[in-house]
Amino acid sequence: MKPIRMIAVDMDGTLLDSSQQIPKENAQALIEAARAGIAVVICSGRMVEDVSRFARESDIPCMIASGNGARLLDAPLPGGRIIARHDMPTDGTIQHVLDVLLEEGLIVNGFRDGEVYTVRPAGAPQWQHHLARRKLARIFYGEEPMRRAAQAGLIKIVAVQMKADGSLARARERLRDVAGIETTSSWTDNIEIMPAGVDKGSALRELGAYLGIAPEEIMAIGDQENDRPMLQLAGHSTAMGNATDEIKALCRHQTRTNDEAGVAWAVHRWALGEERA
């Protein structure tokens, strides 16, 4: 195997522990990797403003692949420069997607740079997106603003089911053959809709080409279905101890859980070549 020249880490369930914090051990391991000349990428379904905040607060020198690969930056905001951006189609495709999601009674969230759009069915609890709570994005409520934003171009859509009534599975099946989009999931209760050809694997291919790093020189660490493309691409695929069984089965390595600083353990053992007990 070729030595590791890039480390790509998912956020939720991977870099973050169950309290939604980056353990100091994880941050320090990534800082040490960067000092050793290894490119560090935080690769998340979250929006760039949110990923940047976590990276800044932990002083992690990194590139960012946000929105499951829809935005690629050479560093966190505010100083980071956009390397590539990919938006949803602005034709009738996304209007049809919204029709399906709303007909199935799902909570629908749409994202643009610095903006969150949400449509909530009757009976859904009051809610404010964490980006808006932290004043990292403006939030807009209702179907009409969502549809206008879709015409202008969304980064991604996330739909969440309120109860296990089959609505999510029905929506996924109805969207399965829609051209121009990809579907994935970051948790058991949601479906994420992305532009066709955009995922965490495409993000690492683009960043690897930008830096001259081959897929076999990449370590990717993740735990959920939306991590699958980057784990399949990377020569050093690493599943978290809390990953799904499907993700564990496809990975070359397995590390500890996100509550045991599994990222740090993996980085020290396989990227920095330090023996770990």
Buried (B, 14 or more C-beta within 10 A) or exposed (E): EEEBBBBBBBBBBBBBBEEEBBBEBBBBBBBBBBEEEBBBBBBBBBBBBBBBBBBBEBEBBBBBBBBBBBBBBBBBBEEBEEBBBBBBBEEEBBEBBBEBBBEBBBBBBBBBBEBBBBBBEEEBEEBEBEBBEEEBBEBBBEBEBBBEBBEEBBBBBBBBBBEEEEBBEBBBEBBEEBEBBBBBBBBEBBBBBBBBEBBBBBBBBBBBEBBEBEBBBBBBBBBBBBBBBBBBBBBBBBBBBBBBEEBBEEBBBBBBBBBBBBBBBBBBBBBBEEEEE
